Amino acid sequence: MSRTYDVVVVGAGIYGTTAALELHRRGRRVVLLDPGPIPHPLASSTDISKVVRMEYGADSGYMALVDDAISGWHRWNETFGETLYHETGVTMLSRRVMAPGGFEYESYQRLLERGREPERLNAEEISHRFPAWRSDQYQDGFFHARGGFAESGRVVSTLVQQARRSGIEVLEGVTVANVTVDRWVATGVATRAGETVSAGDVVLCTGAWTPWLLPELQPVMRSTGHPIFHLQCDQPKRFSSPRFAVFTADIANSGWYGFPYHPRANVVKVGNHGVGVAVDPASGERVVTAEDEVQLRQFLASALPDLAEAPLVYTRRCLYSDTLDGHLWIDRHPEISGLTVAAGGSGHAFKMAPMLGGLIADAMTANPNPRLSRFRWRELASETDSEEAARYHG
C-alpha cells in the first residue's frame, strides 16, 4: 500500500473498472481500490440487469453515444466469450397516441433521422406481438431491435477479471477516507485503515459516495433510491424474447420499465425510474416499502395482469448518484490538479459502459473529446431540473 502508481482509481463499479482498463491500455500503471466484495452489493452497478437503450427523447447526443456503446457491447460479448449483453430489442409503449414533445414520439423521430428502423405499433399490434400486455392500456408505441439488457453484476465481475489478467492491481477491502492534497495537487488517497496510496493522478469513481468525499459537490449531486422487484414467473415463454422484450411503459409519466424473463436468475425484473427517495449511501435504509409494492401491483394489474399476483423473489432499492440536471459528471477538478471525478450516473449511465472508460481517460488526460462538454464540472442552481427525458419526475 506504500507503493506509488501513475493512477489510483477509487471504486470498482462500471465507471472505475472501465476507467482502469482504458488507462492501463494507454500505458498507465493503475491500481483499482474498492471496499469489496466486487461487485459491491450496495453499488449502483450491481444487480442482474440494466437496460441498454438508444432512446433519449429529443436528445440526439445521448442517442449517438449509446448507438456507439451498443457496438461496443457486441465487441465485449466476443471478447468475453459469452453473452452478457442480450439484444432482445426494446418496446416503448404510450398510453396515448404519440405526439410531439413526448418521450416516445421524440425518440421515434430521432431514430428515423439516424437511419434506424423502429417499428411503429398500434394497440392491436402491441397485443398481437406482445400478448402479455393488456390490449386496452397502450394505444401507441414502437419496437426497436437495437437494444436490450446487460447482465450488470456479471459485467462488472468480468471486467475486474480482465483487469487482473492485464496486470492491473485490484485491491478489495480498501475503503478510501479522503483524497490527499498538497498545495492544491492531489497526491493519492488515505484509507480508513490509516494507510496511504500515492499516485500522480486520482480518479474518483465512487458513485453516490462522491459528495461525501468531495463536499463541494453536495449542492449539485445527491443520492436517491429507487425500487427494484424480481418476480417469480410461471410462464417463462410468455415473458421471453421474442414475445416479450425490455420495455418502458409510458415511462416519462409513470417511471415503469422492465425486462424479459432472465436466462440465469429465472425471474422477471421490474423497476421504477422516477423521483425515488433520499438515501444516505453510508447509513440509509435501502428497503422497498409496502407502498412501493402497492404501486407495483397496481401497475401490473393495469398493464401485465399475468404478473399481478406473482410472488416477489427479491427486492432492492437501487441507489442513483443524481446530478441536479441529470447529466453525467466526468471532469477534472477545477481547483485540485491531478484529481478527476467520474460520477453522477443519474440512473442511466450503465448502458454507456463500453464508452465510459474512454471518456474518463480523456477527461483525466485533457485529451480533446467533444462528448465531454456536457459532462463538465459545472455550477447548477438548486432549482435545476433533470433533463433526462425518460425520467418520471412526479
C-alpha positions in Angstrom: 0.0 0.0 0.0 3.0 2.3 0.3 3.8 1.9 -3.4 3.4 4.7 -5.9 1.3 4.4 -9.0 0.6 6.5 -12.0 -3.1 6.4 -11.3 -5.2 5.3 -8.4 -8.9 4.6 -9.4 -11.3 4.6 -6.4 -14.4 2.5 -6.9 -14.7 -0.8 -8.9 -18.2 -0.2 -10.3 -18.8 0.3 -14.0 -17.1 3.7 -14.1 -14.0 2.5 -12.2 -13.4 -0.8 -13.9 -13.7 0.7 -17.4 -11.5 3.7 -16.5 -8.8 1.4 -15.1 -8.8 -0.8 -18.1 -8.6 2.1 -20.6 -5.9 3.9 -18.6 -3.9 0.7 -18.4 -4.3 0.3 -22.2 -2.8 3.8 -22.6 0.3 2.8 -20.7 -0.5 4.0 -17.1 0.4 2.0 -14.0 -3.0 1.7 -12.4 -4.3 0.5 -9.0 -8.0 -0.1 -8.5 -9.4 0.2 -5.0 -12.8 -0.9 -3.7 -14.3 -1.8 -0.2 -15.4 -5.1 -1.7 -16.7 -7.5 -2.4 -16.8 -6.8 -6.1 -19.4 -6.2 -7.4 -20.2 -4.3 -4.3 -23.7 -5.3 -3.1 -24.6 -1.6 -2.4 -23.2 -0.2 -5.7 -25.5 1.1 -8.5 -23.8 -1.2 -11.0 -24.9 -4.3 -9.1 -27.9 -6.4 -10.0 -28.9 -9.0 -12.6 -29.6 -6.5 -15.4 -29.6 -2.9 -16.7 -31.4 -1.6 -19.7 -29.4 -0.7 -22.9 -31.5 1.7 -25.0 -30.7 4.3 -27.6 -33.9 6.2 -26.9 -33.5 9.6 -25.2 -36.4 11.6 -26.4 -35.2 14.6 -28.4 -31.6 14.3 -27.1 -29.7 13.1 -30.2 -26.4 13.4 -28.4 -27.1 10.6 -25.9 -28.7 8.5 -28.7 -25.5 8.7 -30.7 -23.4 7.8 -27.6 -25.5 4.8 -26.8 -25.5 3.7 -30.5 -21.7 3.6 -30.4 -21.9 1.9 -27.0 -24.1 -0.9 -28.4 -21.4 -1.7 -31.0 -19.1 -1.9 -28.0 -21.4 -4.3 -26.2 -21.3 -6.6 -29.2 -17.5 -6.4 -29.2 -17.4 -7.2 -25.4 -19.6 -10.3 -26.0 -17.0 -11.5 -28.4 -14.1 -10.6 -26.1 -15.7 -12.2 -23.1 -16.6 -15.3 -25.0 -20.1 -15.2 -23.5 -23.3 -13.3 -24.0 -23.6 -10.7 -21.2 -25.4 -8.2 -23.4 -28.7 -9.6 -24.7 -30.1 -7.8 -27.7 -33.8 -8.6 -27.1 -34.9 -5.2 -28.5 -36.8 -2.5 -26.6 -40.5 -1.9 -26.6 -41.6 1.6 -25.8 -45.3 2.0 -25.1 -47.5 5.0 -24.7 -51.0 5.2 -23.2 -51.9 7.9 -25.6 -51.2 8.4 -29.3 -47.5 9.6 -29.6 -47.3 13.3 -30.1 -44.6 15.9 -30.5 -42.8 16.7 -27.3 -43.5 13.2 -25.8 -40.6 10.9 -24.9 -41.8 8.1 -27.2 -42.6 10.4 -30.2 -39.3 12.3 -30.0 -37.3 9.0 -29.5 -39.0 7.5 -32.6 -38.3 10.6 -34.7 -34.7 10.7 -33.7 -34.2 7.0 -34.5 -35.6 7.6 -38.0 -33.3 10.6 -38.5 -30.4 8.4 -37.5 -31.3 5.8 -40.1 -32.6 3.2 -37.7 -35.8 1.3 -38.3 -38.1 1.4 -35.2 -41.4 -0.5 -35.8 -44.5 1.6 -35.0 -47.1 -0.4 -33.1 -50.8 0.5 -32.5 -52.9 -1.1 -29.8 -53.8 -4.2 -31.9 -50.2 -4.8 -33.0 -48.9 -4.5 -29.4 -51.5 -7.1 -28.2 -50.7 -9.4 -31.1 -47.0 -9.2 -31.0 -46.5 -9.0 -27.2 -49.6 -10.7 -25.8 -48.7 -10.3 -22.1 -49.7 -6.6 -22.3 -53.3 -5.6 -21.7 -54.6 -4.6 -25.1 -56.7 -1.7 -23.8 -54.0 0.2 -21.9 -51.4 1.3 -24.6 -52.6 2.9 -27.8 -49.3 3.5 -29.4 -45.5 2.9 -29.3 -42.7 1.2 -31.1 -40.3 -1.7 -31.0 -36.6 -1.1 -31.8 -34.5 -4.1 -32.4 -31.2 -2.4 -31.5 -31.2 -2.5 -27.7 -31.8 -4.9 -24.8 -30.1 -5.5 -21.5 -26.8 -6.2 -19.9 -26.2 -8.6 -17.0 -24.8 -5.8 -15.0 -23.2 -7.5 -11.9 -21.6 -10.2 -14.2 -20.3 -7.5 -16.5 -18.5 -5.8 -13.6 -17.1 -9.1 -12.4 -15.9 -9.9 -15.9 -14.2 -6.5 -16.3 -12.4 -6.9 -13.0 -11.2 -10.3 -14.1 -10.0 -8.7 -17.3 -8.2 -6.0 -15.3 -6.4 -8.6 -13.1 -5.3 -10.6 -16.1 -4.0 -7.5 -17.8 -1.8 -6.7 -14.8 -3.9 -4.0 -13.0 -3.6 -4.3 -9.3 -7.1 -4.7 -7.8 -7.3 -4.2 -4.1 -10.5 -5.2 -2.3 -11.3 -4.5 1.3 -9.9 -0.9 0.9 -12.2 2.0 1.9 -10.9 5.4 1.0 -11.4 8.1 3.6 -10.2 11.1 1.6 -8.0 12.4 -1.2 -4.6 13.6 -0.1 -3.8 17.0 -1.4 -0.6 19.1 -1.1 -0.7 22.7 -2.3 -3.8 22.0 -4.4 -2.2 19.0 -6.1 -3.7 15.5 -5.5 -1.0 13.1 -4.3 -3.1 10.0 -3.7 -5.6 8.8 -1.2 -5.8 7.9 2.5 -7.7 4.8 3.6 -9.8 4.3 6.7 -7.2 1.8 7.9 -4.7 4.7 8.1 -2.7 3.7 5.0 -1.8 5.9 2.1 -1.7 5.1 -1.7 0.4 7.6 -3.7 -0.3 8.4 -7.3 0.3 11.0 -9.9 -3.5 11.1 -10.7 -6.5 10.2 -8.6 -9.8 9.2 -10.3 -12.9 9.1 -8.1 -15.5 6.7 -9.4 -17.4 6.5 -6.2 -21.0 6.9 -7.3 -23.3 8.1 -4.5 -20.4 8.3 -2.1 -18.7 11.1 -4.2 -20.3 14.1 -2.4 -19.1 12.8 0.9 -15.5 12.5 -0.3 -15.8 15.9 -2.0 -18.3 18.1 -0.1 -18.0 20.8 -2.7 -20.3 18.6 -4.9 -23.1 18.3 -2.3 -25.0 21.2 -3.7 -25.2 19.7 -7.2 -25.2 15.9 -6.5 -27.4 13.8 -4.3 -28.3 10.2 -3.6 -31.7 8.8 -4.4 -33.1 5.2 -4.0 -35.4 3.5 -6.5 -37.4 0.3 -6.1 -36.4 -2.8 -7.9 -38.5 -6.0 -7.9 -37.7 -9.6 -9.1 -40.8 -11.5 -9.8 -41.4 -15.3 -9.9 -42.8 -16.1 -13.3 -44.6 -19.4 -14.1 -45.0 -18.6 -17.8 -41.4 -18.1 -19.0 -42.2 -18.5 -22.7 -44.8 -15.7 -22.5 -42.3 -13.3 -21.0 -39.3 -14.3 -23.1 -38.0 -12.9 -26.3 -39.4 -12.5 -28.9 -42.8 -12.5 -27.3 -41.6 -10.1 -24.6 -38.8 -7.5 -24.6 -37.2 -4.9 -22.5 -39.9 -2.3 -22.0 -40.7 1.2 -20.9 -44.4 1.7 -20.1 -45.3 5.3 -20.7 -42.2 5.8 -18.7 -41.9 9.6 -18.6 -45.4 9.6 -17.0 -45.1 6.5 -14.8 -41.4 5.6 -14.3 -42.1 1.9 -15.0 -39.7 -0.2 -17.0 -38.7 -3.9 -17.0 -37.1 -6.9 -18.6 -37.9 -10.2 -20.2 -37.5 -13.5 -18.3 -33.9 -13.6 -17.1 -31.9 -16.5 -18.5 -29.9 -17.2 -15.3 -32.0 -15.7 -12.5 -35.3 -17.1 -13.8 -37.3 -14.0 -12.9 -38.9 -11.0 -14.5 -37.4 -7.8 -13.2 -39.4 -4.6 -13.0 -38.2 -1.2 -11.7 -39.3 2.4 -11.4 -37.1 5.2 -12.9 -38.7 8.1 -11.0 -38.4 10.5 -8.2 -37.2 8.0 -5.7 -36.4 8.8 -2.1 -33.4 10.4 -0.5 -30.9 7.8 0.9 -27.7 8.3 2.7 -25.3 5.9 0.9 -23.4 5.1 4.1 -26.2 4.6 6.6 -29.6 4.9 4.9 -32.0 2.0 4.7 -32.3 0.6 1.2 -35.6 -1.2 1.7 -38.5 -1.4 -0.7 -41.6 -0.4 1.3 -45.1 -1.7 1.4 -46.3 1.3 -0.5 -43.7 0.6 -3.2 -45.2 -2.9 -3.6 -48.8 -1.5 -3.7 -47.7 0.8 -6.6 -46.1 -2.2 -8.4 -49.2 -4.3 -8.0 -51.4 -1.5 -9.4 -49.1 -1.2 -12.4 -49.0 -4.9 -13.1 -52.8 -5.3 -12.7 -53.3 -2.5 -15.3 -50.6 -3.5 -17.7 -49.3 -7.1 -17.2 -52.1 -9.0 -15.5 -50.3 -12.3 -15.6 -47.8 -10.9 -13.2 -50.2 -9.1 -10.9 -50.1 -11.7 -8.2 -46.6 -13.1 -9.0 -44.6 -13.7 -5.8 -41.6 -11.4 -5.1 -38.4 -13.3 -5.1 -36.1 -10.3 -4.2 -36.3 -6.6 -3.9 -33.7 -3.8 -3.6 -33.6 -0.1 -3.6 -31.1 0.9 -6.3 -29.1 4.0 -5.4 -28.6 6.7 -8.0 -25.8 9.2 -8.0 -28.1 12.0 -9.2 -26.8 15.3 -10.6 -29.4 18.1 -10.5 -29.6 18.3 -14.3 -29.5 14.5 -14.9 -26.3 14.5 -16.9 -23.1 12.6 -16.1 -20.3 14.3 -14.3 -16.9 13.4 -15.8 -14.2 16.1 -15.5 -11.0 17.2 -13.8 -11.4 19.1 -10.6 -11.3 22.8 -11.4 -9.0 23.7 -8.4 -7.2 20.4 -7.4 -4.7 19.4 -10.0 -4.4 15.6 -10.7 -8.0 14.9 -9.4 -10.7 13.6 -11.8 -14.3 12.8 -10.9 -16.4 10.3 -12.8 -19.8 10.1 -11.1 -23.4 11.4 -11.4 -24.7 8.4 -13.4 -28.3 9.6 -12.5 -29.7 6.2 -13.2 -28.8 5.9 -16.9 -25.1 5.5 -17.2 -24.6 1.8 -17.3 -25.8 1.4 -20.9 -22.8 3.5 -22.0 -20.3 1.2 -20.3 -18.2 0.4 -23.4 -17.7 4.2 -23.9 -17.2 5.3 -20.3 -13.5 4.2 -19.9 -12.5 6.3 -22.9 -14.5 9.3 -21.7 -12.9 9.2 -18.3 -9.4 8.6 -19.6 -9.8 11.6 -22.0 -11.0 13.8 -19.1 -8.1 12.8 -16.9 -5.5 13.4 -19.7 -7.2 16.5 -21.1 -7.5 14.7 -24.4 -10.0 16.6 -26.7 -13.3 14.8 -26.8 -16.4 16.8 -27.8 -18.7 14.5 -25.9 -17.2 15.6 -22.6 -18.5 19.1 -22.9 -21.9 18.2 -21.4 -20.4 16.2 -18.6 -18.0 19.0 -17.5 -17.7 20.4 -13.9 -20.5 23.0 -13.7 -22.4 25.3 -11.5 -26.1 24.3 -11.1 -28.8 26.3 -9.3 -30.7 24.5 -6.6 -33.9 24.6 -8.6 -32.3 22.9 -11.7 -34.5 20.2 -13.1 -33.3 16.9 -14.6 -33.2 16.9 -18.4 -33.2 13.1 -18.7 -36.3 12.6 -20.9 -37.2 9.1 -19.7 -37.2 10.0 -16.0 -40.6 10.3 -14.2 -40.5 13.5 -12.1 -43.7 13.2 -10.3 
